């Protein structure tokens, strides 16, 4: 492979990494907003199903993300092997994004399972004067 082809592939995988991150972010905010909006009105069983589905989606997003990151690291090694200085230096960004995805997922799960943490009052009597 030429240097140009490797760099082009790295850019393609970079777009895939961003896509997976964006899908995760949109899914996480959708789950948090839905849980916040529903408050305590959702029963425990439905909350559990929601958490399981959300976690399954997050696992898929995270595995796709890791696959793309692994491909970029292999391509970066190939760039170094041919003597190029164009390789990406994304180590800090990669670890930060992983930490954000894992911690954000855990916080979203806790928000779904314990809606009282969000401070949403679902008692209609509180709304009346």
C-alpha positions as CSV (number, residue, x, y, z in Angstrom):
1,X,0.0,0.0,0.0
2,X,1.1,3.5,-0.7
3,X,1.3,6.2,1.9
4,X,-1.7,8.0,0.3
5,X,-3.8,4.8,0.4
6,X,-3.0,4.2,4.1
7,X,-3.8,7.8,5.0
8,X,-7.1,7.6,3.1
9,X,-8.1,4.4,5.0
10,X,-7.2,6.0,8.3
11,X,-9.5,8.9,7.4
12,X,-12.3,6.5,6.5
13,X,-11.9,4.6,9.8
14,X,-11.8,8.0,11.6
15,X,-15.2,8.7,10.1
16,X,-16.4,5.3,11.3
17,X,-15.1,6.1,14.8
18,X,-17.0,9.4,14.8
19,X,-20.1,7.8,13.5
20,X,-20.1,5.1,16.3
21,X,-19.5,7.8,18.9
22,X,-22.3,9.9,17.6
23,X,-24.7,7.0,17.5
24,X,-23.8,6.2,21.1
25,X,-24.2,9.8,22.2
26,X,-27.6,10.1,20.5
27,X,-28.8,6.8,22.0
28,X,-27.6,7.8,25.5
29,X,-29.3,11.2,25.4
30,X,-32.5,9.6,24.1
31,X,-32.5,7.1,27.0
32,X,-31.8,9.8,29.6
33,X,-34.5,12.2,28.2
34,X,-37.0,9.4,28.0
35,X,-36.3,8.4,31.5
36,X,-36.4,12.0,32.8
37,X,-39.7,12.7,31.0
38,X,-41.4,9.5,32.2
39,X,-40.1,10.0,35.8
40,X,-41.5,7.4,38.2
41,X,-44.4,6.5,35.9
42,X,-42.4,3.6,34.3
43,X,-42.6,0.4,36.3
44,X,-39.5,-1.5,37.4
45,X,-40.0,-4.3,34.7
46,X,-40.1,-1.8,31.8
47,X,-37.1,0.1,33.2
48,X,-35.2,-3.2,33.3
49,X,-36.1,-4.0,29.7
50,X,-35.0,-0.5,28.7
51,X,-31.7,-0.9,30.4
52,X,-31.0,-4.3,28.8
53,X,-31.8,-3.0,25.3
54,X,-29.7,0.1,25.9
55,X,-26.8,-1.9,27.2
56,X,-27.0,-4.2,24.2
57,X,-26.9,-1.3,21.8
58,X,-24.0,0.3,23.7
59,X,-22.0,-3.0,23.5
60,X,-22.5,-3.1,19.8
61,X,-21.5,0.6,19.4
62,X,-18.4,0.0,21.6
63,X,-17.3,-3.1,19.8
64,X,-17.6,-1.4,16.4
65,X,-15.7,1.6,17.8
66,X,-12.9,-0.7,19.2
67,X,-12.7,-2.5,15.8
68,X,-12.2,0.8,14.0
69,X,-9.7,2.0,16.5
70,X,-7.8,-1.3,16.1
71,X,-7.7,-0.9,12.3
72,X,-6.4,2.7,12.7
73,X,-3.6,1.5,14.9
74,X,-2.6,-1.2,12.5
75,X,-2.6,1.3,9.6
76,X,-0.5,3.7,11.7
77,X,2.0,1.0,12.3
78,X,2.2,0.4,8.5
79,X,2.8,4.1,8.0
80,X,5.7,4.0,10.4
81,X,7.0,0.9,8.7
82,X,7.3,2.7,5.4
83,X,9.0,5.7,7.1
84,X,6.1,8.1,7.0
85,X,5.6,10.8,9.6
86,X,1.9,11.3,8.8
87,X,0.6,8.8,11.3
88,X,-2.2,9.8,13.6
89,X,-1.4,10.5,17.3
90,X,-4.8,9.9,18.9
91,X,-3.8,8.0,22.0
92,X,-5.1,10.5,24.5
93,X,-8.3,11.2,22.5
94,X,-9.0,7.5,22.2
95,X,-8.7,6.8,25.9
96,X,-10.7,9.9,26.8
97,X,-13.5,8.8,24.4
98,X,-13.5,5.2,25.8
99,X,-13.7,6.6,29.4
100,X,-16.6,8.9,28.4
101,X,-18.5,6.1,26.7
102,X,-18.2,3.7,29.6
103,X,-18.9,6.3,32.3
104,X,-21.7,7.9,30.3
105,X,-23.3,4.5,29.8
106,X,-23.2,3.7,33.5
107,X,-24.7,7.1,34.5
108,X,-27.5,6.6,31.9
109,X,-28.3,3.2,33.3
110,X,-28.4,4.6,36.9
111,X,-30.7,7.4,35.7
112,X,-33.1,4.9,34.2
113,X,-33.0,2.6,37.2
114,X,-33.3,5.3,39.8
115,X,-35.5,8.1,38.4
116,X,-35.7,9.9,41.7
117,X,-32.1,11.0,41.2
118,X,-33.2,13.3,38.4
119,X,-35.6,15.2,40.7
120,X,-38.6,14.7,38.6
121,X,-41.8,14.9,40.7
122,X,-44.5,12.7,39.3
123,X,-47.1,13.3,42.1
124,X,-49.9,15.3,40.5
125,X,-50.8,16.8,43.9
126,X,-47.6,18.7,44.0
127,X,-48.5,20.6,40.8
128,X,-51.8,21.9,42.2
129,X,-51.9,25.0,44.5
